Amino acid sequence: MITDVGYGQGLNYEMMVALEPDVVFLYGVEGNVTTTAGKTTLMVALDAVSTAVEFELGAEILRVELDPEHMVLWHGAGNAAKSSGLTRAFPNPSAGNYIVFRYWLEQDARPQLKIYDVMGREVASRELGRNDRGLHEWGWDVTGDEGRRIPSGIYWAALYVNGERSVAKFSVVR
């Protein structure tokens, strides 16, 4: 459960998990909080059946999402809908065989994904076809436009949707 804890700038996060007997439970949950000052990623460590955490963010909270499913947990009243764009590249770093790009489309669109190296050179470009509104994933075999595997390094994926661009940084390690 997520609740606003004061003047729209605080967040109280509570999670309860049902456990089987003799099961050890220890992991973290990553959350993305969008405020009027920008987007912040918060990590909540879950090491018990119930966890409660409170955050002070210093700006009005607009939206809260939970990864890896990118579920909207809380959305402030009167806020604009989430805009289209990349939400995740995984695994990151990639062992160089395959990487998945997760993206959200606010409306039906024909997105294009371009991959750039650290020098800003385009190494791959893919038309992703017609996609309906919603959450999508596209898997890439980590090959450039010439069909050869790209070398180890840091890259940026840019998703172009209806004249807008969103970017996600990822690494390839061979």
Residue pairs with C-beta under 8 A, 6 or more apart in sequence:
1 13
1 14
1 15
2 11
2 12
2 13
2 14
2 64
2 73
2 74
3 11
3 12
3 74
4 10
4 11
4 12
4 61
4 74
5 11
5 12
5 54
8 60
8 61
8 76
9 35
9 56
9 57
9 58
9 59
9 60
9 61
10 54
10 55
10 56
10 57
11 33
11 54
11 55
11 57
11 61
11 64
12 52
12 53
12 54
13 31
13 42
13 44
13 51
13 52
13 53
13 54
13 55
14 50
14 51
14 52
14 53
15 29
15 44
15 46
15 50
15 51
16 49
16 50
17 25
17 46
17 49
17 50
18 49
19 25
19 49
25 46
25 47
25 48
25 49
26 46
26 47
27 45
27 46
28 43
28 44
28 45
28 46
29 43
29 44
29 46
29 66
29 67
30 41
30 42
30 43
30 44
30 66
30 67
30 68
31 41
31 42
31 43
31 44
31 64
31 65
31 66
31 67
31 73
32 39
32 40
32 41
32 42
32 64
32 65
32 67
33 39
33 40
33 41
33 42
33 55
33 57
33 61
33 63
33 64
33 65
34 40
34 61
34 62
34 63
34 64
34 65
35 57
35 58
35 59
35 60
35 61
35 62
36 59
36 60
36 62
37 57
37 58
37 59
38 59
40 57
42 55
44 51
44 53
45 51
60 76
61 74
61 76
62 75
62 76
62 79
63 72
63 74
63 75
63 76
63 79
63 82
64 72
64 73
64 74
64 75
65 71
65 72
65 73
66 73
67 88
68 88
68 90
70 87
70 88
70 102
70 104
70 135
72 82
81 106
82 104
82 106
83 106
83 164
84 103
84 104
84 105
84 106
84 107
84 109
84 111
84 159
84 161
84 162
84 164
84 166
85 103
85 104
85 159
85 161
85 164
85 166
86 101
86 102
86 103
86 157
86 158
86 159
86 166
86 167
86 168
87 102
87 103
87 104
87 135
87 168
88 101
88 102
88 168
89 99
89 100
89 101
89 102
89 157
89 168
89 169
89 170
90 99
90 100
90 102
91 99
91 100
92 99
92 170
92 171
93 170
93 171
93 172
93 173
94 142
94 170
94 171
94 172
94 173
95 173
95 174
96 142
96 149
96 152
96 172
96 173
96 174
97 141
97 142
98 139
98 140
98 141
98 142
99 139
99 140
99 142
99 170
99 172
100 137
100 138
100 139
100 140
101 113
101 137
101 138
101 139
101 140
101 157
101 159
101 168
102 135
102 136
102 137
103 111
103 135
103 136
103 137
103 138
103 159
103 161
103 166
104 134
104 135
104 136
105 111
105 131
105 132
105 133
105 134
105 136
105 161
106 133
107 133
107 162
108 130
108 131
108 132
108 133
109 130
109 131
109 161
109 162
110 127
110 128
110 129
110 130
110 131
111 128
111 131
111 159
111 160
111 161
112 125
112 126
112 127
112 128
112 159
112 160
113 125
113 126
113 128
113 138
113 140
113 157
113 158
113 159
113 160
114 122
114 124
114 125
114 126
114 157
114 158
114 160
115 122
115 123
115 124
115 125
115 140
115 144
115 150
115 155
115 156
115 157
115 158
116 122
116 123
116 155
116 156
116 158
117 123
117 150
117 153
117 154
117 155
118 153
118 154
118 155
122 145
123 144
123 145
123 150
123 155
124 140
124 143
124 144
124 145
124 150
125 145
126 138
126 140
128 136
128 138
142 149
142 150
142 172
143 149
143 150
144 150
149 174
150 172
151 172
151 174
152 171
152 172
152 173
152 174
153 171
153 172
154 169
154 170
154 171
155 169
155 170
155 171
155 172
156 167
156 168
156 169
156 170
157 167
157 168
157 170
158 165
158 166
158 167
159 165
159 166
159 167
159 168
